[in-house]
Amino acid sequence: MHYCSTRGSVKGWNFEQVLFSGFAPDGGLLMPEKIPELNLATLQRWSKFNYVELVKEICSVFISSEDIPHNDLSDLIDKAFCHFQLKEVVHLSKLKDGINVLELWHGPTMAFKDLGMLCLGQFLKYFLKKNGLQATIVVGTSGDTGSAAIESVRGMNGVDIIVVYPKGRCTKVQELQMTTVMEDNVHVFEGKCLG
């Protein structure tokens, strides 16, 4: 799988390059050069999978085994979801009148962002360790992004995270989730809003 910029000046990037760049140098978004097609048999097989199994299958479509071998990818995803309150990670609540609600708050910070951030943290760790590199992540947040980002890399070697949140502009729970993490690689600052 290779990636390109929506603005056209980047082509042929691999998953690792995309992971560490965020945006393309031309300011565009990075996306697959070719959107994978899934046949009906694959979708029917996937419909029987639990959430973690489904994440592994979808990630393997977008992350080539040259970037992360499939066994390593499976292990990284297992590690990402090991601290969820529910083994199945997400839960579908069936309400009356045919209404269903997908519960996405069973992660460590009770925010849906745990679902993506915890995988992101594992992918970062994999490539940083593989290449002997270090990274600093800078986050500006009003709450749940900061706590989910912290949770994804807390205690991780090779990664420092700096989080700035606005004074008085996030919930007390979110503030405590950020300010009570006592890991050497986590640095949280309260900023004063002007105006």
C-alpha positions in Angstrom: 0.0 0.0 0.0 1.3 3.4 -1.0 0.0 6.8 -0.2 -0.3 10.1 -2.0 -1.2 13.7 -1.2 -4.7 15.1 -2.1 -2.7 18.0 -3.7 -0.7 15.8 -6.0 3.0 16.5 -5.1 3.5 13.4 -3.0 3.3 9.8 -4.3 4.6 6.4 -3.3 4.9 7.0 0.4 4.7 4.0 2.8 2.8 3.8 6.0 5.8 4.8 8.2 6.3 8.0 6.2 2.6 8.8 6.5 2.6 8.1 10.2 5.4 10.5 11.0 4.4 13.3 8.7 0.8 14.1 9.6 0.1 16.3 6.5 1.9 16.1 3.2 4.6 18.7 2.6 2.3 20.4 0.1 -0.4 20.8 2.8 -2.6 18.1 1.4 -4.0 15.1 3.2 -2.4 11.7 2.7 -4.5 8.9 1.4 -4.1 5.6 -0.3 -3.0 5.8 -4.0 -5.6 3.2 -4.7 -8.7 2.5 -2.6 -8.8 -1.3 -1.9 -11.8 -3.2 -3.1 -13.4 -5.8 -0.9 -15.5 -8.6 -2.3 -18.7 -9.9 -0.7 -17.1 -13.0 0.7 -14.6 -10.9 2.6 -17.3 -8.6 4.0 -19.4 -11.6 5.0 -16.3 -13.2 6.8 -15.5 -9.9 8.5 -19.1 -9.6 9.7 -18.5 -12.4 12.2 -15.4 -10.8 13.7 -15.2 -9.0 17.0 -13.9 -5.5 17.1 -10.2 -6.4 17.6 -10.2 -9.0 14.8 -11.9 -6.5 12.5 -9.3 -3.8 13.3 -6.5 -6.3 12.5 -8.1 -7.1 9.1 -8.7 -3.5 8.1 -5.2 -2.4 9.2 -3.7 -5.2 7.2 -5.4 -3.8 4.1 -3.8 -0.4 4.6 -0.5 -1.3 6.2 1.6 -3.6 4.1 3.5 -6.5 5.6 6.7 -4.8 4.3 5.9 -1.9 6.7 4.8 -4.0 9.7 4.8 -7.9 9.3 1.3 -9.3 10.0 2.3 -11.1 13.2 3.8 -7.9 14.6 0.7 -5.9 13.5 -1.5 -8.3 15.3 0.6 -8.1 18.5 0.6 -4.2 18.4 -3.2 -4.1 18.0 -3.6 -6.6 20.9 -1.4 -4.4 23.1 -3.4 -1.3 22.1 -6.7 -2.7 23.3 -5.5 -4.7 26.4 -6.5 -2.0 28.9 -10.2 -1.7 27.8 -12.8 -2.4 30.4 -14.5 -4.9 28.0 -12.7 -7.7 26.3 -14.7 -7.0 23.2 -13.5 -3.3 23.4 -16.8 -1.8 22.1 -20.4 -2.9 22.9 -23.6 -2.7 20.9 -26.5 -1.9 23.1 -29.8 -2.8 21.6 -32.6 -0.5 22.7 -36.3 -0.7 22.0 -37.9 0.1 18.7 -34.9 -1.2 16.8 -32.5 1.5 18.0 -28.9 0.4 18.6 -26.1 2.4 20.3 -22.5 1.5 19.8 -20.6 2.2 23.1 -17.2 3.6 22.4 -16.3 4.7 25.9 -14.8 1.6 27.5 -11.2 2.6 27.0 -8.9 4.0 29.7 -10.0 7.6 29.3 -13.6 6.9 28.5 -13.3 8.7 25.2 -13.9 7.3 21.7 -10.5 8.7 20.8 -8.9 5.8 22.8 -9.8 3.5 19.9 -7.5 5.2 17.4 -4.9 6.8 19.7 -3.9 3.6 21.4 -3.2 2.0 18.1 -1.3 5.1 17.0 0.9 4.9 20.1 1.8 1.3 19.4 2.6 2.0 15.7 4.9 4.9 16.8 6.6 2.7 19.4 7.2 0.0 16.8 8.9 2.3 14.3 10.8 4.4 16.8 12.3 1.2 18.4 13.0 -0.3 14.9 14.9 2.8 13.8 16.5 3.7 17.1 14.8 7.1 17.1 13.0 9.4 19.6 10.0 11.6 19.1 8.3 14.5 20.9 4.5 14.9 20.5 3.0 18.3 21.1 -0.8 18.4 21.7 -3.1 21.4 22.2 -6.4 20.2 23.6 -9.6 21.1 25.4 -9.8 17.7 27.0 -10.3 14.2 25.6 -7.7 14.4 22.8 -5.0 15.2 25.4 -5.9 12.5 27.8 -6.2 9.9 25.1 -2.8 11.0 23.5 -1.2 10.8 27.0 -2.6 7.3 27.6 -1.4 6.1 24.2 2.3 6.8 25.0 2.6 7.1 28.8 5.7 5.4 30.1 6.9 4.7 26.5 10.6 4.8 25.8 11.6 7.1 23.0 8.6 9.3 23.2 7.9 12.5 25.1 4.5 14.1 25.0 3.8 17.7 25.8 0.2 18.6 26.3 -1.2 22.1 26.8 -4.8 22.6 27.8 -6.8 25.9 28.4 -7.4 26.9 32.0 -11.0 26.5 32.9 -12.0 25.1 29.5 -12.1 21.4 30.0 -13.9 19.2 32.5 -12.4 18.4 35.9 -12.3 14.7 35.0 -10.4 15.4 31.8 -8.0 17.8 33.6 -7.3 15.1 36.2 -6.8 12.5 33.6 -4.0 14.7 32.1 -2.4 16.2 35.3 -2.3 13.1 37.5 -0.2 10.9 35.1 3.2 10.5 36.8 5.4 9.3 34.0 8.7 10.8 33.1 7.7 11.2 29.4 4.5 13.1 30.1 4.6 16.9 30.4 1.3 18.7 30.9 0.8 22.5 31.1 -2.2 24.7 31.8 -2.5 27.7 29.5 -4.4 30.9 30.1 -6.9 31.9 27.4 -6.6 35.4 26.2 -9.6 37.4 25.1 
